[in-house]
Amino acid sequence: MRLANINQRLVIKGPQGYLDVAEASQGRFGPDPQSPLADWAAFSSWTAEFLASPEAAKTPGVSTDAATVWGPPVPRPAQIFAVGLNYRDHIAESKLEVPAEPAVFTKFRTSLTGHETAVALPDGLVDWEAELVAVIGRHCHRATRENAWSYVAGLTVGQDLSERRLQLTGPAPQFSLGKSYPGFAPLGPELVSTDEFTDPGDLELGCKLEGGEVLQKSRTSEMVFDIPELITRLSAVCPLLPGDLIFTGTPAGVGGARTPQKFLAPGDVLVTWIEGIGTLRNPMVAP
């Protein structure tokens, strides 16, 4: 199952392209892209039944063109968790030791944006961080490794954009602020349910500049703390709520660790991909 947020309406990927959920379900489910997370099991059951029916093939698709507004597939998460230093090659390029516990911080909801949305670069040094993002599908408190995947609704592509000067300011780094400017959490274009993957724990991910060099390329199996481990440790402290996002960390290749350093500039187009999920495209513009 693949969901998206097109022109602020919930759509699913069907045989004829994207289908408007409110129309296809005859009002059983509303148009709000956040609404499936309120009862993920019921929504998943309806979607599977509908897509297997003759009606799906008869339902006209939603048109997409240059004027289409792609929102984040989960526009209003209650909580956004993010994890630093979670790939061994990124830890090595940062000249740090492998942490014994996940390095957890937050990104604020106002930083969310979608596919094909321009990001206004603030003054400073804005870096890229390609990330797999897990979306929680039901209330989760004190999960175990054995049942952790059952709490995941799906996976999507994310970027943890980071302004390095503010992030590293002060005696205590300002990770959450430095990573939460407007547009600093691009997400999408689709949310893909976990049953679409042969192995959701081993996916290629990376990012590049459009028309230019590949900046990052790795596999999610290289995480120090995989998704079940992150859910287990986070939910031991904080109840996880339907729609919560977990940015799971980035591999090597960030601009701040290069010699010489390299950062995003107006006119750059950042293209981020994850195997089996899709490609997220974001132009960078002047403020």
Legacy VTK file of the C-alpha trace (Angstrom):
# vtk DataFile Version 3.0
C-alpha trace
ASCII
DATASET POLYDATA
POINTS 287 float
0.000 0.000 0.000
1.291 3.427 -0.980
-0.191 6.658 0.339
0.524 10.256 -0.571
-0.633 13.786 0.231
-1.599 15.545 -3.006
-3.106 19.018 -2.847
-3.836 18.401 0.858
-5.929 15.297 0.119
-5.235 11.673 0.973
-4.563 9.447 -2.052
-3.567 5.817 -2.529
-1.588 4.352 -5.423
-3.873 2.265 -7.605
-3.844 0.695 -11.054
-4.760 4.017 -12.677
-2.361 6.137 -10.641
-3.256 7.979 -7.459
-6.860 7.583 -6.288
-8.686 10.022 -4.018
-9.505 8.049 -0.853
-12.576 10.038 0.218
-14.163 9.518 -3.197
-13.078 5.887 -3.622
-14.342 4.935 -0.151
-17.583 6.884 -0.645
-16.877 8.887 2.482
-15.927 6.016 4.761
-12.504 7.645 5.057
-12.024 11.378 4.853
-9.670 13.449 2.705
-7.293 14.411 5.539
-3.870 12.808 4.842
-3.388 12.293 8.583
-6.657 10.382 9.051
-5.529 6.789 8.247
-3.281 6.788 11.308
-6.327 7.063 13.595
-7.259 3.454 12.704
-4.482 2.003 10.605
-5.773 -1.568 10.781
-9.216 -0.645 9.415
-7.739 1.559 6.727
-5.252 -1.112 5.645
-8.011 -3.715 5.452
-10.238 -1.473 3.315
-7.373 -0.511 1.015
-6.371 -4.117 0.356
-9.986 -5.073 -0.381
-10.609 -2.054 -2.592
-7.418 -2.368 -4.645
-8.226 -6.034 -5.314
-11.740 -5.187 -6.522
-12.897 -4.364 -10.082
-13.872 -0.908 -8.842
-10.249 0.127 -8.383
-9.526 -0.303 -12.082
-12.591 1.783 -12.958
-11.770 4.659 -10.611
-10.144 7.603 -12.432
-6.773 8.687 -11.115
-5.948 12.067 -9.647
-4.057 14.176 -12.180
-0.560 15.297 -11.250
1.343 18.025 -13.069
3.742 20.879 -12.402
1.086 22.635 -10.312
0.583 19.663 -7.978
1.347 20.401 -4.330
2.915 17.407 -2.612
2.585 17.604 1.142
4.340 15.361 3.655
2.463 12.037 3.776
2.153 12.489 7.550
1.540 16.230 7.985
0.777 16.477 11.717
2.766 13.978 13.803
2.451 14.430 17.539
6.152 13.635 18.001
9.188 13.622 15.724
12.192 11.684 16.985
15.553 11.738 15.229
18.702 9.723 15.802
22.278 10.882 15.328
25.411 8.805 14.789
23.514 5.694 13.710
25.676 4.531 10.761
29.190 3.290 11.414
30.671 5.052 8.384
29.126 8.367 9.454
30.474 7.873 12.983
33.924 7.266 11.507
33.829 10.387 9.307
32.731 12.371 12.387
35.790 11.009 14.241
33.661 9.752 17.118
33.166 6.409 18.840
30.164 4.156 18.340
27.606 5.188 20.988
26.327 2.689 23.532
22.890 4.336 23.425
21.054 6.017 20.527
21.768 9.758 20.284
18.172 11.030 20.251
16.936 14.547 19.521
13.758 16.054 18.075
12.741 17.981 15.005
9.796 20.343 15.314
6.648 19.845 13.262
6.893 23.204 11.518
10.020 21.917 9.728
7.987 19.372 7.720
7.563 19.845 3.998
6.911 17.656 0.968
8.238 16.403 -2.337
9.004 19.050 -4.989
8.783 21.804 -2.379
11.465 24.495 -2.357
13.479 24.969 0.822
14.553 28.516 1.679
18.119 28.358 2.967
18.780 30.474 6.070
22.082 32.208 6.651
24.630 29.601 7.691
25.944 26.205 6.610
23.096 23.934 5.515
23.994 20.261 5.208
22.140 17.231 3.827
21.302 13.992 5.670
19.415 11.293 3.745
17.315 9.209 6.135
14.821 6.370 6.292
11.806 7.530 8.300
9.579 5.076 10.176
5.932 6.010 10.806
4.196 4.613 13.882
0.801 3.052 13.163
-0.622 2.370 16.626
-0.058 3.289 20.259
3.219 1.791 21.405
4.580 1.648 24.948
7.334 -0.720 26.070
7.665 -2.606 22.801
10.012 -5.566 22.466
12.349 -6.345 19.584
10.088 -9.255 18.700
6.948 -7.126 18.241
8.449 -3.739 17.309
7.757 -3.980 13.554
4.053 -4.562 14.285
3.828 -0.948 15.470
5.155 0.481 12.196
2.569 1.657 9.671
5.106 2.248 6.955
8.320 3.837 5.778
9.089 6.985 3.831
12.016 9.008 2.508
13.293 11.909 4.601
15.992 14.535 4.795
17.285 15.785 8.126
18.541 19.131 6.805
20.899 20.744 9.293
22.305 24.254 9.725
25.644 23.369 11.285
26.521 26.695 12.938
23.398 26.832 15.095
23.403 23.065 15.615
26.848 23.207 17.242
26.446 26.515 19.107
27.026 26.788 22.841
28.304 24.493 25.552
25.355 22.176 24.794
24.718 21.677 21.031
21.407 22.984 19.661
20.523 19.955 17.533
16.749 20.453 17.575
16.889 24.140 16.662
19.628 23.763 14.065
17.574 21.052 12.331
14.136 22.662 12.504
14.096 25.677 10.188
11.028 25.711 7.902
11.443 23.029 5.263
14.242 21.214 7.094
12.272 17.946 7.264
11.291 17.068 3.681
9.256 13.872 3.616
7.740 11.699 0.907
6.524 11.499 -1.713
4.862 8.293 -0.500
4.321 6.375 2.715
4.830 2.689 1.909
3.374 -0.002 4.181
5.837 -2.544 5.556
4.194 -5.483 3.748
5.521 -4.065 0.463
9.116 -5.002 1.383
10.907 -8.341 1.294
13.245 -7.020 3.997
12.369 -3.553 5.328
15.586 -3.561 7.350
17.918 -3.644 4.340
17.256 -0.901 1.783
19.628 1.205 -0.294
19.430 4.919 0.470
21.290 7.974 -0.681
21.141 11.485 -2.051
22.719 13.518 -4.823
22.668 16.955 -6.385
20.531 16.913 -9.511
22.863 16.862 -12.491
25.838 16.442 -10.191
27.596 14.150 -7.795
26.229 11.435 -5.551
26.640 12.730 -2.001
25.592 9.688 0.053
24.951 6.027 -0.727
24.594 3.173 1.752
22.151 0.557 3.051
19.888 0.750 6.072
21.321 -2.579 7.281
24.421 -0.553 8.246
22.564 1.117 11.140
24.049 0.669 14.615
20.534 0.662 16.117
17.971 -0.756 13.689
14.291 0.158 13.657
13.178 -2.549 16.152
15.934 -1.464 18.540
15.011 2.216 18.210
11.324 1.519 18.821
12.150 -0.658 21.822
14.377 1.970 23.411
12.207 4.993 22.607
8.973 3.347 23.734
10.586 2.308 27.011
10.601 6.017 27.872
7.986 7.756 25.708
4.720 6.233 24.530
4.771 6.373 20.741
1.575 7.618 19.107
-0.028 6.885 15.740
1.632 9.112 13.152
4.829 9.707 15.129
7.950 9.883 12.968
11.364 8.387 13.642
14.210 9.752 11.516
16.636 6.860 11.804
20.002 8.484 11.065
22.223 9.185 8.076
25.215 7.439 6.469
28.605 8.904 5.565
28.971 11.683 3.024
27.640 14.759 4.835
29.094 18.066 3.716
30.450 19.111 7.088
32.752 16.083 7.246
34.322 16.681 3.821
37.667 18.290 3.051
37.003 20.931 1.955
33.561 21.216 3.490
30.595 21.496 1.126
27.127 22.860 1.854
23.871 23.504 0.011
23.429 26.712 -1.969
20.520 28.436 -3.761
20.009 26.756 -7.119
20.928 23.277 -5.872
18.311 20.554 -6.237
18.658 17.822 -3.625
17.442 14.389 -4.746
17.023 11.706 -2.064
16.072 8.095 -2.708
15.376 4.889 -0.822
15.021 1.524 -2.508
11.416 0.365 -2.722
10.020 3.687 -1.478
10.792 6.383 -4.011
12.593 9.624 -4.741
12.215 12.930 -2.913
13.192 16.100 -4.800
13.699 19.523 -3.181
15.083 22.688 -4.837
17.104 25.016 -2.613
16.326 28.733 -2.888
17.502 31.994 -1.353
15.568 33.157 1.738
LINES 1 288
287 0 1 2 3 4 5 6 7 8 9 10 11 12 13 14 15 16 17 18 19 20 21 22 23 24 25 26 27 28 29 30 31 32 33 34 35 36 37 38 39 40 41 42 43 44 45 46 47 48 49 50 51 52 53 54 55 56 57 58 59 60 61 62 63 64 65 66 67 68 69 70 71 72 73 74 75 76 77 78 79 80 81 82 83 84 85 86 87 88 89 90 91 92 93 94 95 96 97 98 99 100 101 102 103 104 105 106 107 108 109 110 111 112 113 114 115 116 117 118 119 120 121 122 123 124 125 126 127 128 129 130 131 132 133 134 135 136 137 138 139 140 141 142 143 144 145 146 147 148 149 150 151 152 153 154 155 156 157 158 159 160 161 162 163 164 165 166 167 168 169 170 171 172 173 174 175 176 177 178 179 180 181 182 183 184 185 186 187 188 189 190 191 192 193 194 195 196 197 198 199 200 201 202 203 204 205 206 207 208 209 210 211 212 213 214 215 216 217 218 219 220 221 222 223 224 225 226 227 228 229 230 231 232 233 234 235 236 237 238 239 240 241 242 243 244 245 246 247 248 249 250 251 252 253 254 255 256 257 258 259 260 261 262 263 264 265 266 267 268 269 270 271 272 273 274 275 276 277 278 279 280 281 282 283 284 285 286
